[in-house]
Amino acid sequence: MDTPKIIASMLLGAAVGAVAGVLFSPAKGSTTRRKLYRRGEDFVDDIEDSISDFYEDVSKRYSSVVDEAHDLAEKSKKSVTDKINEIKK
C-alpha cells in the first residue's frame, strides 16, 4: 500500500471509532451532537493537514525530478558537444 492510502485508512478508522464512541456514550442528544460536530471539525482538520503534507511531498519530489532531468540534459549536451569537437579535430 502507498502512503496516501495508509493515511486515509487511519483517518477513516479514527473517525469511525470517534463517532461510535460518542454515539454509545450515555449523554443527552444535544451533548452528543455537539461532540460529533467537534469531532467532525477535528477530522476535517486532520484531512486538510494530510492533504497539505501529501502536496508538499509531491511538490518536493517533482522539483527533485525536474532538477535531475535538467542536470542530465546539461551533462548530455556537454558530452555531445565534446564528442563533436573531438570529431572535428
C-alpha atoms as one frame of an Amber mdcrd trajectory, in Angstrom:
protein
   0.000   0.000   0.000   1.157   3.501  -0.612   1.317   6.272   1.943  -1.854
   8.205   0.967  -3.971   5.048   1.254  -2.492   4.245   4.647  -3.135   7.773
   5.910  -6.696   7.753   4.554  -7.363   4.366   6.180  -6.034   5.552   9.527
  -8.106   8.731   9.420 -11.232   6.831   8.438 -10.686   4.342  11.264 -10.193
   7.167  13.744 -13.355   8.896  12.554 -15.455   5.727  12.761 -14.103   4.996
  16.230 -14.804   8.525  17.417 -18.352   8.501  16.081 -19.047   5.076  17.583
 -17.642   6.188  20.935 -19.785   9.297  21.017 -22.938   7.505  19.860 -22.641
   4.852  22.543 -21.846   7.280  25.342 -24.561   7.902  27.958 -25.025  11.606
  27.150 -28.092  13.555  26.137 -28.734  14.282  22.448 -27.555  17.908  22.358
 -24.273  16.985  24.032 -23.778  14.084  21.646 -24.464  16.289  18.605 -22.018
  18.897  19.888 -19.349  16.231  20.381 -19.991  14.821  16.912 -19.715  18.294
  15.413 -16.404  18.956  17.172 -15.038  15.556  16.171 -16.152  16.258  12.603
 -14.259  19.536  12.643 -11.170  17.758  14.003 -11.494  15.111  11.301 -11.687
  17.760   8.566  -8.638  19.496  10.030  -6.727  16.195  10.019  -7.716  15.549
   6.399  -6.609  19.050   5.397  -3.262  18.541   7.143  -2.759  15.176   5.439
  -3.579  16.615   2.029  -1.230  19.529   2.649   1.589  17.176   3.699   0.961
  14.975   0.661   1.004  18.005  -1.652   4.284  19.225  -0.154   5.828  15.767
  -0.582   4.717  15.536  -4.212   5.966  19.071  -4.896   9.391  18.280  -3.437
   9.656  15.062  -5.435   8.554  16.829  -8.624  11.159  19.566  -8.109  13.808
  16.948  -7.468  12.942  15.068 -10.669  12.928  18.292 -12.687  16.326  19.289
 -11.290  17.791  15.861 -12.028  16.384  15.916 -15.571  17.846  19.376 -16.131
  21.254  18.249 -14.851  21.154  15.133 -17.028  20.222  17.221 -20.077  23.109
  19.601 -19.428  25.585  16.715 -18.995  24.319  15.069 -22.170  24.583  18.320
 -24.101  28.146  18.833 -22.892  29.056  15.253 -23.752  27.648  15.567 -27.272
  29.384  18.911 -27.763  32.681  17.398 -26.582  32.309  14.452 -28.981  31.510
  16.774 -31.894  34.565  18.899 -31.116  36.680  15.754 -30.824  35.482  14.520
 -34.224  36.164  17.914 -35.849  39.827  17.801 -34.749
